[in-house]
Amino acid sequence: MTTSNYLLLQTRRMQFYALLFSVMLSLVFSSNSTAKQWQSVLDNGQNRNVYFHAWGGDPQINAYIQWLAQQVKQQYNIDLHHIKLTDTSEAVSRVLAERSAGNHSNGKVDLIWINGANFAAMAKHGLLTPDWANQLPNFALTNPSHNPAVSLDFGVPTQGMESPWGQAALTFYYDSAAMTAPPKTINQLLSWSAQHQGRFTYPRPPDFIGVSFLKYALISLTPKAQQSLLYQPVSKQSAALLLPNLWQFLDALHPNLWRAGQYFVSSSTALRRLVGDTELSLALTFSAPEVPAAVARFDLPTSIRSYAMSDGSLSNIHFVAIPYNAAHADSAKLVANFMLSVNAQAKKQHPEIWGDNTVLDLATLHPEQAAQFQLSNPHPSSLAPNHHSPALAEPHPSWVKVIEQQWLARYGAQ
């Protein structure tokens, strides 16, 4: 090796080590900065109230939120108040009203259970705290680089404005004492309803379950070549092309529904009550574990069984978000971080508690942590863990408003 080549090699080595040292130093400073930021959240967030605005229509979910309140009280001396909503839009309207009144720092909504159209609307109007969820220590347990769904809400990037909490799918349940072969596709449902008139219905939009049924039907009835339009902002052209398939289906279905489709229940709770009273043989929910829980409470007969449609199950991840003017934002971050803990996620996934599927990547956990998510002896009315149903992604949130408006215009006066 010549002297010049040796000097060149040594120079390149020094440059490499200098670069490596710079990268390592940057990582150390970044780690220290992140640790300091979270320590600041811990210091500022403890010993306060958090007003958590969340749907309050399910006893199991309400009980789980009460357990959350006990846990954050013990760990952070936070008093978590569950403000029970009948519809998430109530909290959205409150934040809008506060902004209109000039209340930009002392809002009454600290944390909100949200997703879909409500998230898109709040994000569009700058009503949410940005870039906080991905800073939560437990967010790393979702393995976001390999699970992009935890950073997308109905296909819209969350940009750190939401923290994932759980995931669910549209589930059907039926009375096995009344039938042995429930319909497994949207077209089979139409045929079945004609043979069993008055034994099925769905909640009136804008109820979440009712709209979810309409979205499932729309996706299933849309030709594969055109389904990509459902995951783009709706236009007059795409609505005119795709929605007639849905209306044609509903025009044929409604005369076969409970009360001949002249009246619709207002919620999934009312729907479940009709099944419990044996007025209906078939119903649906977005909270699969509510079915075995209702059987255990004797609200539903022991003959009830759950299943997923073979042509697909509408699925989504639900989130929590912090309004831009939350009075206790740091406290809300502590609660959201605990919601993503192994303990909280494992407890929530068990059917007797809630049955909401975890958003954590179990492959990133230690074996003893992952073992907490294993289920044994499922209830006979529970959805089979090995069911085969393609996951149907939620359409772009802009479709919801158009579906609701046109449904009400066509059927709302009935």
Secondary structure by P-SEA (a helix, b strand, c coil): ccaaaaaaaaaaaaaaaaaaaaaaaaaaaaaaaaaaaaaaaaaaccccccccccccccaaaaaaaaaaaaaaaaaccccccccccccaaaaaaaaaaaaaacccccccccccccccaaaaaaaaaccccccccccccccccccccccccccccccccccccccccccccbbbbbcccccccccccaaaaaaaaaaccccccccccccaaaaaaaaaaaaaaccccccccccccccaaaaaacaaaaaaaaaacccccccccccccccaaaaaaaaaacccccccccccaaaaaaaaaccccccbbbbbbccccbbbbbbcccccccccaaaaaaaaaaaacaaaaaaaacccccccccccccccccccccccccccccccccccccccccccccccaaaaaaaaaaaaaccccc
